[in-house]
Amino acid sequence: PRYDHNFSLQKLSIHPPKTIIMKLILSAALVTGACAFTAPNAVRVSTALNQHIGSGGMADTRDPDAFADEDPRKSISAAPSFEEYLKQRDAGASSAEIAAPAAAAAAPAAASGGGGGGGDLASTLKDLQGPGQVWGDLGIAEGFEENDLKGYENFGKFAAAMESTGVAAELGAGPYTIFAPTDPTLESYETLRGPITADIVKMHIVPGKIASADVPTATLDSLNGPLVYRYAVRKHFVNDAIIGEKTFGPYDDYPMDVECSNGIIHSVGLCFAFY
């Protein structure tokens, strides 16, 4: 007899084998079981304040800027920086004292200098004691604790550069504001950028006497052109150098508002011409 293929296929489609039916039932059971363990899609409303969704779709979680509101409950106080927190902790401050708002959120805090006392700018820089730096992790191999004092970064190189370039002789009666870079700062510049010229020295000298608290609003025209001020991450910057920089550990910070007979000195940890 003649075998009819069309009839066999039609019969198979109408009456599939039991093995196929069992496989379909088992597959459906597995899918149903997996769905039981899948978390339902729920819309969550964020309660975060000052949240901004960036271009990557992630929330910007940076701390909001400090501000004072008529309603004290809505005010945001300025939290201490990490360096300030470490200093307060090392000094034995309580948790409440560490969490207290900064005294001057809108302007860099004035710190007493390690010298001064009425001398002129050039002579004061020669003897001015800079920030105290700790050993950090490099001290372990030398037998020191990380928080032990390694030394002070002073300003002899900048004072010498003022003399050697002739800038000191060009200065008049003043007053002037000097943003004095530390010795390691100038050494880094010489290693990575080149020699310290008169133009670089002049970039750190601004005519007029400008207190650190007035830096954000002052006109910063140095003897070698205008400087750029900006406020970011709770810090004040001039040409990318932090004004009022704090050090790690319990030692002296970068000296600020050092009074001189012909001006004032603020120390910085970056050469203005570096970038």
Buried (B, 14 or more C-beta within 10 A) or exposed (E): EEEEEEEEEEEEEEEEEEEEEEEEEEEEEEEEEEEEEEEEEEEEEEEEEEEEEEEEEEEEEEEEEBEEEEEEEEEBEBBBBEBBBBBBBEEEBEEEEBEBBBEEBBBBBBBEBBBBEEBBBBBBBBBBBBBBBBBBEEBEEEEBEEBBBBEBBBBBBBBBBBEEBEBBEEBEEBBBBBBBBBBBBBEBBEEEEEEBBBBBBBBBBBBBBBBBBEBBEBEBEBBBEEBEBEBEEBBBBBBEBBBBBBBBBBBBBBBBBBBBBBBBBBBBBBBBBBE
